[in-house]
Amino acid sequence: MNRIGCLFILLVFLASCKKEAQKEYKKSGFNSSQEFLDNADIKHVINVSGIPIYEGTNPPNIEGEYSTNECTVVSASKNMSQVIGVSLSSTFKFSNQTSSQIDIAESAYGQYAKGSGVFITGSGKKFTLWIEAHQSTGSDVVALMSGNVLINGDIQIDNVSLYTNGPPQPLIIGDWWESTGPFRLL
């Protein structure tokens, strides 16, 4: 192969690497919040946890950066029961909100999770986020966050997270945990 052909292949390869590196957010495999509800594993976790679901097409604007330091894990599947009582310590950033979607990013202890095209439903000051995100640990997680925007801009959250792919050992797909508490606006 001549030098021009090798150079072309190298440029195509480098361009594809650059595009891959720019993919920061996981685009949801779900096409609507209804698809989350129709999933048997998610439906089971909703029923067991009792997380409220807020429907509607006029959710409040929740864009901003929030601290979860006062949120506590209150319930979990058997394999994750050791985390009950643990306080969360992460930062959430919500951005690019439309009437039905929003981007999220969470960071904690040098790890992160990101999701793009996260669905948001609700009305007034109440909302539910329908999240599928990829974690820097390699796991994919589905999370439902239902909340209420408080007068000071903080949000009171009830969150359920469910492992859907590659959970850390010794967890299995389907393990879940629920937390509740305020997200404080930074």
C-alpha positions in Angstrom: 0.0 0.0 0.0 1.4 3.4 -0.9 2.0 6.2 1.7 -1.1 8.2 0.7 -3.3 5.1 1.3 -1.7 4.5 4.7 -2.0 8.2 5.6 -5.7 8.1 4.6 -6.4 5.0 6.8 -4.5 6.6 9.7 -6.6 9.9 9.4 -9.9 8.0 9.3 -8.8 6.0 12.4 -7.7 9.1 14.3 -11.0 10.9 13.4 -13.0 8.0 14.6 -11.1 7.9 17.9 -11.7 11.7 18.4 -15.4 11.2 17.8 -15.5 8.3 20.3 -13.6 10.4 22.9 -16.2 13.2 22.5 -19.1 10.8 23.4 -19.5 11.9 27.0 -23.2 11.1 27.5 -24.9 7.8 27.1 -28.0 8.1 24.9 -30.9 6.2 26.4 -32.0 3.0 24.8 -35.5 3.8 25.9 -37.6 6.0 23.5 -40.1 7.3 26.1 -40.9 7.3 29.8 -43.6 4.7 29.0 -40.9 2.2 27.9 -39.4 2.5 31.3 -42.8 1.7 32.9 -43.3 -1.2 30.6 -40.0 -2.8 31.6 -40.7 -5.6 34.1 -37.6 -5.1 36.2 -38.2 -1.4 36.5 -41.9 -1.9 37.3 -40.9 -4.3 40.1 -38.5 -1.8 41.6 -41.1 1.0 41.4 -43.6 -1.3 43.2 -41.2 -2.5 45.9 -39.7 1.0 46.6 -42.9 2.9 46.4 -41.2 5.8 44.6 -43.8 8.3 43.5 -44.2 8.8 39.7 -45.2 12.3 38.5 -46.6 12.4 35.0 -47.4 15.4 32.8 -45.8 17.5 30.1 -45.0 20.7 32.0 -42.2 19.8 34.5 -40.4 22.5 36.5 -37.1 23.7 35.3 -34.4 21.9 37.4 -31.3 23.0 35.5 -28.4 23.6 37.8 -25.7 21.9 40.0 -26.7 20.2 43.2 -25.1 18.5 46.2 -26.5 15.2 47.5 -24.6 15.2 50.8 -27.8 15.1 52.8 -29.4 12.2 50.9 -29.4 8.8 52.6 -30.0 5.3 51.3 -33.2 4.0 52.9 -33.9 0.7 51.1 -32.1 -1.8 48.9 -32.2 -5.2 47.3 -30.7 -8.1 49.4 -27.3 -7.9 47.7 -27.0 -4.2 48.4 -28.4 -4.1 52.0 -25.0 -3.0 53.3 -25.5 0.5 51.9 -28.7 1.2 53.8 -28.0 4.2 56.0 -25.1 5.5 53.9 -25.2 9.1 53.0 -24.6 10.0 49.4 -21.8 12.4 48.6 -22.0 13.4 45.0 -22.7 16.4 42.7 -25.5 16.3 40.1 -25.6 18.7 37.2 -28.8 19.0 35.1 -28.6 20.9 31.8 -30.1 21.4 28.4 -33.7 20.9 29.7 -36.6 20.9 27.3 -40.2 20.1 28.1 -39.5 16.4 27.9 -35.8 15.7 28.1 -32.7 16.8 30.1 -29.0 15.9 30.3 -27.5 14.7 33.6 -24.0 14.3 35.0 -23.1 12.9 38.4 -19.6 12.9 40.0 -18.3 11.4 43.2 -15.0 10.2 44.5 -13.4 10.6 41.0 -16.1 8.5 39.4 -18.9 9.8 37.1 -22.1 8.8 35.4 -23.6 10.7 32.4 -26.8 10.4 30.5 -28.2 12.3 27.6 -31.8 12.6 26.5 -33.0 11.7 29.9 -36.8 11.9 30.0 -38.5 14.3 32.4 -42.2 14.3 33.2 -44.3 16.2 35.7 -46.1 19.4 36.3 -46.1 22.4 38.7 -43.2 21.8 41.1 -43.2 18.0 40.8 -41.2 15.9 38.4 -39.9 12.4 37.6 -36.6 11.8 35.7 -36.3 8.6 33.7 -32.6 8.0 33.5 -30.3 5.5 31.7 -26.6 6.4 32.3 -23.2 4.9 31.8 -20.9 5.0 34.8 -17.1 5.4 34.6 -16.8 2.0 36.3 -18.3 0.4 33.2 -21.8 -0.2 34.7 -25.0 0.9 33.1 -27.6 2.1 35.5 -31.2 3.0 35.2 -32.5 5.5 37.8 -35.8 7.1 38.5 -35.7 10.4 40.4 -38.9 11.9 41.6 -38.8 15.2 43.3 -40.4 18.5 44.3 -38.8 21.9 43.7 -38.6 23.8 47.0 -39.1 27.5 47.5 -35.3 28.1 47.9 -34.5 26.2 44.6 -33.4 23.0 46.3 -35.2 19.8 45.3 -36.5 17.1 47.6 -35.6 13.8 45.9 -36.7 10.1 46.1 -34.3 8.2 43.9 -34.1 4.5 42.9 -31.1 3.1 41.0 -31.1 -0.3 39.3 -28.1 -2.0 37.7 -28.7 -3.1 34.2 -25.3 -4.0 32.8 -21.9 -4.9 34.2 -22.5 -4.2 38.0 -19.5 -4.2 40.3 -18.8 -7.5 42.1 -20.6 -9.0 44.0 -23.7 -7.3 42.7 -25.9 -8.7 39.9 -28.1 -7.2 37.2 -31.3 -6.2 38.9 -29.8 -5.1 42.2 -31.1 -1.7 43.3 -31.0 0.9 46.0 -33.3 3.8 47.0 -32.2 7.1 48.6 -34.1 10.1 49.7 -33.3 13.6 50.9 -32.6 17.1 49.6 -30.4 18.0 46.6 -29.0 21.4 47.6 -28.5 23.9 44.8 -24.8 24.9 44.6 
